[in-house]
Amino acid sequence: VVLKDLGDYQGAKILLEKILRSAVKNFGPEHPDTVSIYSNLALVLKELGELQRAKSLLEKALQSEEKNFGPEHPNTGIIYSNLALVLKELGEYQGAKTLFEKALLIDENNFGSEHPNTTVRYSNLGVILYELGDFQGARILLEKAMHDDEKIFGLEHPSTAIRYSNLALVLQALGDYQGAKSLLEKAMRSAENNFGLNHPTTAIRYSNLAV
């Protein structure tokens, strides 16, 4: 997980595949610990572009979580959200929207509307609405997510920077280029301070601001 956060996706993949083999052998393919590894490995595979394999792992994880915890448990909500992220990368936006809506409802019911987990769901659903062309709907959700993270984490936290970046894309689509520029400059400074100049996240911020 640390290697993933540092952008070393190949290194993370190698370790997670070893851990997965061990977990399947010792606990079985449907044990909650094994399911957690499916999910972590799938997110790394997503970053490496191995989307179909990531989707397959998360579908396995979802079946197990629904069986072990039920469809309204926070653990199940995490898998809904992670699978939705992969569907988004595959261009399956309606499927992703449905799963993000389920995940959001679970987190609102379990944690409340201002919890960090719920804020992530608002943001993810907002991004999907943006992809589907519902810019005003996306703006409402992403503004809420941004204000929540500013309050919870502060202005320079990496999570807050993600909210700035996502909202900026919506403002750009709505023609508010100055508003988008201001947010992306905040996101860029945050990435430089938190990750350094050569991190993949910082590169994304440079690219978005340049556009």
N, C-alpha and C positions, 0 to 999 in steps of 0.2 A: 504493500500500500504506500509506503514511503517512496519507493522507487517510482511508482505511478505518479505521485504528487510532484516528484522531481523531473518528470518527463521521460524517465527511462522505462519505456513501455515494454521493450524486449526483455529487459532484466526482470521486470515485474511478472511478465508472462511466464518465464522459465520457472520462477519460484512458485507461482500460483498453480502451475500445472503439476509440479511435484507435490504440493500440499493437497491438491485435489485427489491425486492418485492415493495418497495416504488416507485421506478422509473417507473415500469410497471403500477402501479396504477395511478400515477400522470401525467405521460407524455405519456404513451403508449409504446408498445414493439418495435417500430421502431424509436423512438426519438434518436437523437445523444447522449444525456446523458445516456440513457438506453443502447445504443450500447457500450459505453465506459465501462460500468459496466459489460456487457457480457464479454468483452475482458479481463478486470482485473480478474474477477472471473475464467475465463477459464485458465489463466496463473497460478493461484493458484491451480486449480484442476489438471493441468499438473504436478505441483510439487508433488502433493499428489498421483499421479498415476491414477487419474480418467480421463483417456484419452478420452474415448468415449463421456463422458458428456462434456468435454472441447471442443472436435471437434464439437459437436452439437451446443454449444453456439456460437462458432466462425463462423459456417456456417450461423446461424441466423444473426450474426453481419455483415457478409460479404454481405448478401442480402440487408440489410438495408443501409449499407454504399454505395454500388453500386447504389442503388436507390436514396439516399439523395445527394450524392456528385459526382457520376460517377466513372468509373473504373480507372481514372488516378489521382485522388485526393490523397494527402498525407495521409488523414485519412483512405482511402481504402487500401493504401499501408501498413499501420500498421496492418490491419486485415489480409491481404495476408500473411504478415510475421509471425504473431502470429499463424495463422492456419497452416502455413508451419512448425513451431516449433512442433506443436502437431503431424502432419503427420510424422515428423522425428522420434518422440518418438514411434509412431506406426509402424515404419519400412517402411512407404510408401515414399521412398526416391525420386522416380521420381515425384510424386505429389508435394512433398515439394520443389524439385528443380524448377518446373514450377512456383510455387507461389513466391519463393524467387527471381527468375529472373524478374517476374512482379514487385515485390516490389522494386528491385534494379533499374529498368528502371524508375519507378515513382520518386524515390528519386534523381537519377541523373538528370532527367529533371527539377525537382522542386527546388533542393537545390545545385546541382553541385557535382562533384566527390570527394570533400574533406570535405564535411559536416559530422558532427558526425552521423547523421541518415544514410547517405549513407555508412559510414564506417561499421556500424552494418550490413547492407545488404551484403557488400562484405564478411564480416566474416561469416555470416550465410550461404551464398552460398558456400563459401570455405569449410565449415564443411560438407555440403551435398556432394560436389564433393569428399571429403575424404571418406565419407561413400560409395560412388559409385565406389571407387577405382581409381579416377583420381587424383593421389597425386600431380603431377606437376601442374595441373590446380588449385588445392586447395592451393598449396604453393604460387603461384603468387598472388591470391586474399588475402590470409591471411598475406603475407608480406606487401602488400599495406595497409591493414587495420591496421596492427601493426604500420607502420611508420606514418600513419595519426593520430592515437591515441597518439603516443609519442609526436607528434608535437602539437596536440590540447590540451591534458590533462596532459601530463608529464609522467614520467617513473613509478610512483608509484600509479597512479590512478587505481581504480578497473576495469574500461573499458580496460585500457592498459593491465592489468593482464590477462583479458580474451583472448586478442589477443595473448599474450605470450603463454598461455596454449594451445590454439587451434593450433597455428603454431607448437608448440612442438610435438603435436600428429602426425602431418604430417611429421615432420623431423624424428620422431621415425619410422614411416612406411617406410621412405626412407633410413633407416639405419644410419642416422646421430644422434647417441645417445648422443654425447658430446654437439652438438648444442641443442638438446632437453633438456638435463639436465640443461644447462645454462639458457634457457628460463623458465623452470619450477621452478628453484630456485628463479628467479625474481618474478614469479607469487606467489610463496609461501610467500616470504617476504612481498609482497604487501598485501596479504590477512591477514597475521598476524598483520600488522600495521593498516590496515583499519577496520578489523572485529573482531580481537582477536583470541585466540587459539582454542576456542570451537565452532566457527561458522561453519555451513554446508559448506560454500564456502571454508574455510580454510581446512576442512577435504578432500574436493575434490582435492585441491592442494597437500596435503600430499600424497594422494593415487596415483595421476598421477606421481609425482616425484618418489615414491617408485617403481612403475612399470618400 
